[in-house]
Structure formats: structure tokens, C-alpha cells
Amino acid sequence: MVSALFIKGLIMSKLSTLALITSSLLLSSIQAGELSQYLTTRIEPEPIKRIEPKYPIDAAREGREGWAVLSFVINKDGSVSNVIVKETSGSKDIAKASVNAVKQWQYKPALENGKPVQQCVNTVEMNFRMADDGTTAVSKRFKRKYRKAREALLAKDYKTLNEQLDAMQNTRNMHMSESNYMHLLAAAYAQQVGDSSRQLYHLERVRNIGGEKDDEQYFTSQYHKFLLEVSLNRFPEAYSTFKQLEKLPAAQGKMAKLHELVAKMDAIIASEQDLPKRGNIEQEEFWSTMLLRNEFSLTKIDGELDKLDVRCANKRHVYTVEENNTWQLPKSWKNCSIYVYGAPQSSFTLVEHAQKS
């Protein structure tokens, strides 16, 4: 039932101003390290200066909290460039503040065989939290839209539902609770119409903002997210979700099944079969995923794709895209992610090819 997805508990943070819940780099190699190994002597970049983002004035005044996930490149001189906003809680000012801060960060650069190299796969999540006066409810305007959307979903009135979801998504600055409500409702809609890719897109944007009291509900959303990632061949993302699920007390009764699915993933990854996954460009300008293999193609393009940005641990390259293009990355390019840019609602299939013996 739709009601099972609703978030009931909201944030009760004890932090005074701003918390960088994930203050250190969440390097993609944490997940990918289980799938591949470096073949050279490598020293990871070390932070020298990390500027904390300024809490946006309007957000602080409204008691509005939020988060933003960023990807960025650490250059040979330790500076940061090519900052991309991957996901947000729906507040543009919080995303902008996060980007402005990360652009000022400085690192002791990564070294490969004693020489400075770019580190192109870096991800950080910025979490903005207020003290106890942070807003823990939704606005009356949002509540009206949400109620109409929920009623439309139950009645299968998809025209009205899409109108209300669009109105919610077009909100310039959204409270974290509103973001969760919207994405969970949109995920329930996608599930109802059988759109697994879109369901996953929305579940990826759900956060546990209520602490332990929301653990069961957060587990439910993340468990469904994991199952979708496995079924859609989003294996690197599934490994990451699995690591998060392991930490949740509510997951203990499901661990046997989770381990079974991980074992099946390992077998598929090690096999010689191609790995297809469907990509859809939603509200953002791009679709991204981590690669398991160094040879891949983009096929079944529906819409317009502009460019392909390949970001690896030690290399970055931007390519043009045409139907059935195939890329074969050098074996020295490790822990790669791709960012496919294009027009909204464009879709395609990424096929990762088995390594030729």
C-alpha cells in the first residue's frame, strides 16, 4: 500500500549550525575496490583545506535543511574542478552553497608511481542541519499538492498526479521532509505503472532524516532500492546500498537473502555475458553510473544525447555520442564512472561487454 511508504518521523538534530555528515570523501573506489585492484603503486589525495559551505540565509531563516551529492575532480596541483551536482534534496540554494565550498577545497594530490595525477572519481554528500528549531513539517502549500497527488494515485488519475508531481518538483527550495514525501510518492507511482528505472531514480533520493524512529521505514525504501538495482544490473550501486543496509538494525532479518543476492551478482560480474542497463535522463542534465568493465556501448537511443563524460581514478575524457558507439578504455583506467548528458526524458541502453580472452 502507498501508505506504507510515507515518512512519519522528521529530523531532531542536536547540531548547532551545519553538519557535514559525510565530511570525508566517499570515493567510488570504496565500492569498486571489491571488484578490481590497482596495478600500480598509488597514494590517494589528502585534504589540506576544506571550506565548510555557508548556510544559505533564506534556508536558515526558514529552518530549512537539505543535502547535495557532488562529484568533482582533484587536479595534479591539488585544486578542485569540474564540480557536478549529482543529487539534491530539492533546494537550489543549498546545492549552490555546496558547490561554492567544494570549489575552494585544496588537496595534496594523488600520486601514481611517485608522480602527481588527477583523481577524477570523487563524491561527497553535504548535509545541512539546523539546531532543534529546524523545520520538521511540510508547508501548507506542499501539503495541498501532496494530498491531491496521493488521492490521484489511489484513483489512478495519472493526469492529475503528474500535474501535482510536476508542481512539487518545480519548487525552487524544498524542505527535506517534502523531498522525501514527494520522491516516495513518485516511486509508488512508478511501481504502479511498472517503470522500474523511474522507481529507482526516486528511491535513490530518499534520506533517513528521522534517526532511529524512521529506521524501519528507511530500511523498507532502501531494501526495495537494492532489489531494483540488482534487477536493473546496477551492480556497483547495489553493492553500495548493501553496505548501508548492513548497518540498519531493521535489516538483520533479511541478511541471508541479501548475501544470496550479492553472491549472484558476483557470479554475473565474473561471467562472460554482457551487462545491459537502461539509462534515463530525468530532471538532471545527465545520467550516471559506475562501470564494471572497460568496454561498453550506448545503444537503443531514444531522444538526444550530447556527450559522454568518463571519469576514472586517474583519467578523465569527454566524448561525443552516436548510436551504437563503442568505447574501449585502457586497462590502466581504473574505477570508472560515466556521465551521459542529453535532453530531458532521453533514454538509452548501456551495454558493458565481457572482457575478450
C-alpha positions in Angstrom: 0.0 0.0 0.0 1.1 3.5 -0.7 0.7 4.5 3.0 3.5 2.1 3.9 5.9 4.4 2.1 5.1 7.5 4.0 7.7 9.2 6.1 6.3 9.9 9.6 9.3 11.0 11.6 11.5 14.0 10.8 14.9 15.3 11.9 15.6 16.2 15.5 19.3 17.2 15.2 21.4 18.4 18.1 24.0 20.1 15.8 24.1 23.8 16.2 24.6 25.0 12.7 25.9 22.9 9.9 27.0 19.2 9.9 28.9 17.6 7.1 27.6 14.2 7.9 30.0 12.9 5.3 32.9 15.2 5.8 35.4 13.0 4.1 35.5 11.8 0.5 33.2 9.0 -0.3 35.4 7.8 -3.1 33.7 5.5 -5.5 36.7 3.1 -5.1 35.2 2.1 -1.7 32.6 0.1 -3.6 34.6 -0.6 -6.7 37.5 -1.8 -4.6 35.6 -5.1 -4.2 35.6 -5.5 -7.9 39.0 -4.5 -9.1 42.5 -3.8 -7.8 45.1 -1.2 -8.7 48.1 -2.5 -10.7 50.3 0.5 -9.8 51.6 2.0 -6.6 49.1 4.7 -5.8 48.8 7.2 -2.9 45.3 8.8 -2.5 44.9 12.5 -2.3 44.9 14.0 1.2 42.8 17.1 2.2 44.7 20.2 3.1 41.9 22.7 3.3 38.2 22.0 3.3 35.9 25.1 3.5 32.6 24.4 5.1 29.7 25.7 3.0 27.8 28.8 4.2 24.3 28.0 5.3 22.1 30.0 2.9 20.4 32.9 4.7 16.9 32.1 3.4 17.3 28.4 4.3 18.4 29.3 7.8 15.6 31.8 8.3 13.0 29.2 7.2 14.6 26.5 9.3 15.1 24.6 6.0 17.5 21.7 6.0 18.8 19.8 3.0 21.6 17.8 1.3 23.5 17.7 -2.0 25.7 15.0 -3.6 28.6 16.3 -5.6 31.2 14.7 -8.0 34.4 16.5 -8.6 38.0 16.2 -10.0 41.1 16.7 -7.9 43.8 18.1 -10.2 47.6 17.5 -10.2 48.1 20.7 -8.3 45.6 19.7 -5.6 42.9 22.1 -6.7 39.3 21.1 -7.4 37.5 21.4 -10.7 34.6 20.1 -12.8 32.1 20.0 -9.9 28.8 18.3 -10.7 25.7 18.3 -8.7 24.5 14.6 -8.8 21.5 14.7 -6.5 19.9 17.2 -4.1 17.1 17.4 -1.6 15.4 19.9 -3.9 16.9 23.2 -2.6 18.9 25.1 -5.2 20.5 27.5 -2.7 21.8 24.5 -0.7 23.2 22.9 -3.8 24.9 26.2 -4.9 26.4 26.7 -1.4 27.8 23.1 -1.6 29.4 23.7 -5.0 30.9 27.1 -3.9 32.5 25.4 -0.9 34.0 22.4 -2.7 35.5 24.6 -5.4 37.7 26.1 -2.7 39.0 22.8 -1.3 42.7 22.0 -1.6 44.4 18.6 -1.5 47.8 17.1 -1.5 47.4 15.4 -5.0 47.2 11.7 -5.6 50.5 10.1 -6.6 51.0 7.3 -9.0 54.4 5.8 -9.1 55.7 8.9 -7.4 54.1 11.4 -9.9 51.1 13.7 -9.3 47.9 12.5 -11.1 44.4 13.7 -11.4 41.8 12.0 -9.1 38.6 12.0 -11.2 36.2 9.9 -9.2 35.4 11.8 -6.0 32.0 12.1 -4.4 30.9 13.9 -1.3 27.5 14.4 0.3 26.9 17.7 2.1 24.2 17.6 4.7 22.8 20.9 6.1 21.3 20.5 9.6 19.8 23.1 11.9 19.5 23.0 15.7 16.3 21.9 17.3 14.5 24.8 15.6 14.9 23.2 12.2 11.6 22.7 10.3 10.2 19.3 11.0 6.9 19.6 9.0 5.8 20.4 5.5 4.3 23.7 4.3 0.6 24.1 3.8 1.1 24.7 0.1 3.1 21.4 -0.3 0.5 19.5 1.8 -2.3 20.6 -0.5 -0.3 19.4 -3.6 0.7 16.2 -1.9 -2.9 15.4 -0.8 -4.2 15.9 -4.3 -1.4 13.8 -5.7 -2.0 10.9 -3.3 -5.7 10.9 -4.0 -4.9 10.9 -7.7 -2.6 7.9 -7.3 -5.2 5.9 -5.4 -7.7 6.7 -8.1 -5.2 6.1 -10.9 -5.9 9.6 -12.2 -2.4 9.9 -13.7 -3.0 13.2 -15.5 -3.8 14.9 -12.2 -1.0 13.0 -10.4 1.6 14.1 -12.9 0.4 17.7 -12.7 0.8 17.7 -8.9 4.2 16.0 -9.0 5.5 18.5 -11.6 4.3 21.3 -9.3 6.1 19.8 -6.4 9.3 19.2 -8.3 9.3 22.7 -9.7 9.5 24.1 -6.1 12.8 26.1 -6.0 13.6 25.3 -2.4 12.2 22.2 -0.8 12.3 21.0 2.8 13.9 17.6 3.3 10.7 16.2 4.6 8.9 17.5 1.5 11.6 15.9 -0.7 11.1 12.5 0.9 7.3 12.7 0.7 7.5 13.6 -3.0 10.1 11.0 -4.0 8.3 8.2 -2.1 5.0 9.1 -3.7 6.7 9.3 -7.2 8.3 5.9 -6.5 5.0 4.4 -5.6 3.5 5.8 -8.9 6.4 4.4 -10.9 5.9 1.0 -9.3 2.2 1.1 -10.0 2.8 1.7 -13.7 5.7 -0.8 -13.9 8.5 1.7 -14.5 11.4 0.2 -12.5 14.0 2.7 -13.7 12.0 5.7 -12.6 11.1 4.0 -9.3 14.8 3.5 -8.6 15.5 7.1 -9.6 13.2 8.4 -6.9 14.2 5.9 -4.2 17.8 7.0 -4.7 16.8 10.4 -3.4 15.2 9.3 -0.2 17.1 10.0 3.0 16.7 8.9 6.6 16.1 12.2 8.3 14.3 10.9 11.4 17.0 8.9 13.1 16.2 5.6 14.8 12.5 6.2 14.8 12.5 6.1 11.0 14.8 3.1 10.7 12.1 0.6 9.7 10.6 2.9 7.0 14.0 3.9 5.7 15.0 0.2 5.6 11.9 -0.6 3.5 12.8 2.1 0.9 16.4 1.1 0.8 15.6 -2.7 0.6 13.4 -2.0 -2.4 16.1 0.2 -3.9 18.6 -2.7 -3.6 16.3 -5.2 -5.3 15.7 -2.7 -8.1 19.5 -2.1 -8.5 20.1 -5.9 -8.8 17.2 -6.4 -11.3 18.4 -3.5 -13.4 22.1 -4.6 -13.4 23.1 -1.6 -11.4 25.6 -3.8 -9.5 28.1 -1.2 -8.2 25.2 0.9 -6.8 23.7 -2.3 -5.3 27.0 -3.0 -3.5 26.9 0.4 -2.0 23.3 0.0 -0.9 24.1 -3.4 0.6 26.8 -1.8 2.7 24.3 0.7 4.0 21.7 -1.9 4.7 24.1 -3.9 6.8 24.3 -1.0 9.2 20.5 -0.9 9.8 19.1 -3.0 12.7 15.9 -3.5 10.7 17.8 -5.4 8.0 19.0 -8.2 10.2 16.1 -10.5 9.3 16.9 -10.1 5.6 20.6 -10.5 5.7 20.6 -14.1 4.4 18.7 -13.1 1.3 20.8 -10.1 0.8 24.0 -12.2 0.9 22.5 -14.6 -1.5 21.8 -11.8 -4.0 25.3 -10.4 -3.6 26.7 -13.9 -4.4 24.6 -14.0 -7.5 25.9 -10.5 -8.5 29.5 -11.7 -8.1 28.8 -14.6 -10.4 27.2 -12.5 -13.1 30.1 -9.9 -12.9 32.7 -12.7 -13.3 30.8 -14.3 -16.2 31.4 -13.7 -19.9 27.9 -12.3 -20.5 27.2 -8.7 -21.5 25.7 -6.5 -18.8 22.9 -4.2 -20.2 21.3 -1.5 -18.1 18.8 1.1 -19.2 19.5 4.8 -18.7 17.0 7.6 -18.4 17.8 11.3 -18.1 15.3 12.7 -15.7 15.3 16.2 -14.0 19.1 16.4 -14.1 21.0 17.1 -17.3 22.7 13.7 -17.1 22.5 10.0 -16.1 25.5 8.4 -14.3 26.6 5.0 -13.2 29.8 3.2 -12.2 31.4 0.9 -14.7 32.4 -2.7 -14.1 34.1 -3.2 -17.4 36.3 -1.2 -19.6 34.5 -1.8 -22.9 30.9 -0.6 -23.4 28.4 0.7 -25.9 25.4 3.0 -25.9 22.5 1.6 -27.9 18.8 2.0 -28.4 19.0 5.7 -28.0 15.5 7.4 -27.7 16.0 11.2 -27.7 19.1 13.3 -27.9 22.4 12.6 -26.2 25.0 15.4 -26.2 28.2 14.0 -24.7 29.8 11.3 -22.6 32.0 12.3 -19.6 34.2 9.4 -18.5 35.7 9.9 -15.0 38.2 7.3 -13.7 40.5 7.2 -10.7 43.4 8.7 -12.7 41.9 9.8 -16.1 39.0 11.9 -17.5 37.8 12.2 -21.0 34.8 13.7 -22.8 33.4 12.1 -25.9 30.6 12.8 -28.4 27.8 10.2 -28.6 26.2 8.5 -31.6 24.0 5.4 -31.9 25.9 2.2 -31.2 29.2 3.9 -30.3 31.6 1.5 -28.5 34.3 2.6 -26.2 37.3 0.5 -25.1 39.1 2.2 -22.2 42.7 1.3 -21.5 43.2 -1.2 -18.7 45.1 1.4 -16.8 41.9 3.4 -16.3 40.6 2.2 -13.0 37.3 2.6 -11.1 35.5 4.5 -13.9 32.1 6.3 -13.8 30.3 7.7 -16.8 28.0 10.7 -17.1 25.8 10.7 -20.1 24.4 14.2 -21.0 21.3 14.8 -23.1 17.9 16.3 -23.4 15.3 15.6 -20.7 13.5 12.3 -20.9 16.1 10.8 -23.3 16.8 7.1 -22.7 19.3 4.6 -23.9 20.9 1.2 -23.1 24.4 1.0 -21.7 25.9 -2.4 -22.5 29.1 -3.4 -20.7 30.9 -6.0 -22.7 32.7 -9.1 -21.4 36.5 -9.0 -21.5 37.8 -10.8 -24.5 40.2 -13.6 -23.7 
